[in-house]
Amino acid sequence: MDLDVNYATTLVAAVLLGTGFVLQQYAAEQEPDSRFLSPRILADLLRKPRWLLGIACMVSGYLVAAWSIGHLELTLVEPLLTTYLVWALVLAVPMSKQSVKLTEVAGAVVLCGGVALLSLSRSTKPIGLSFGSFSHWPAAAIIAGIAFISVEIGHRSRGQLRATLVGLGAGLVFGIQDALTRQTLEILQGHPVTVLFTNWPPYCLIGAGVVGIWLMQNAFSAGPLHSSLPTIAAGEPVAGIALGIVVFGDRIQVTPGMLAIEAGGIAALIVGTVAVARSSAFGGLRKISKITDILPGSDSAGSAGGSPDQPVPASADPSPAQNSAEPTHVHPVAQRLSRALVTRRQAPGQASGGDGG
């Protein structure tokens, strides 16, 4: 029964994470390019209610995931958390007004199948006090170095490649954060909360969380969700599982049958992650954002058919441009009415002038 509760709790965390990521990306992609890799991007997003709601969902998801990490092996929790892609797809479909394709449904099934295979190949016994040794943590520094290189290359790139590479860096940092969460929880077992102030993992945990969130917002602002979410979703479990094995001594069964199951699970996890994350619903979120930005001026932008309307003010003289740019459909009617009124007013005057002459 306890195992079922642990599974359910981890899935709840995945639902919260998926919801939070969609809401954050919806707000962050509206940031200008000048905010890329700038601390000001967080200051701007703090003023957006939708982004704050996404952060609240994500933080709640990570808190629930922290509880799961303390009761299940990291190599089991990470694949289960990856199912947040499915829940993100569920939310993105109604928001983007896009239909779900068969390949996306198949990707979700493959993703869940990969999670199930990895779960079967792992021991479900909680780790308990398998305290990670400090001498093993340089592995986290290597992963952080890979994340730094990925972000640097992304900084020199443009478009979707930038979002993909920065997303990979964010995912690797989140994997380090998951391992630090486990280390912090193990320090806390059997000790008062004050023990956290005298140990290094809690401080590193806070730093990794802030850096991960910052990188993720930059990835969201650089491109559509299907460009950044696959590498975030793949980078986090890879880093988390690697640190679970190196630092915490997670057990891997090396029998031929289990190795085949694990290889199949990892392959299905990667294929399913890419298939679901590249959903047209995720790409539609960016289109919705741009449409909402244009809506206040949509009458002037769309009345003349887009491109023909824009060059007129630049090429024509100031006064004719202003007259032709403003309500073109109403102007001829108003002109005819004004001419008719002028004709009626001038008729009596001309007649009386002729009589007096």
URBELCOR-V593857 format. One record per run of one state. SS is the DSSP state (H for helix, E for strand, C for the rest). FROM is the first residue (numbers start at 0). LEN is the number of residues. If there is no record, write none. Layout:
SS_FROM_LEN ; SS_FROM_LEN
This chain:
C_0_1 ; H_1_27 ; C_28_4 ; H_32_3 ; C_35_4 ; H_39_6 ; C_45_3 ; H_48_23 ; C_71_2 ; H_73_8 ; C_81_2 ; H_83_13 ; C_96_5 ; H_101_19 ; C_120_13 ; H_133_3 ; C_136_1 ; H_137_18 ; C_155_3 ; H_158_30 ; C_188_4 ; H_192_6 ; C_198_1 ; H_199_23 ; C_222_2 ; H_224_22 ; C_246_9 ; H_255_22 ; C_277_2 ; H_279_23 ; C_302_4 ; H_306_9 ; C_315_2 ; H_317_8 ; C_325_2 ; H_327_29 ; C_356_1
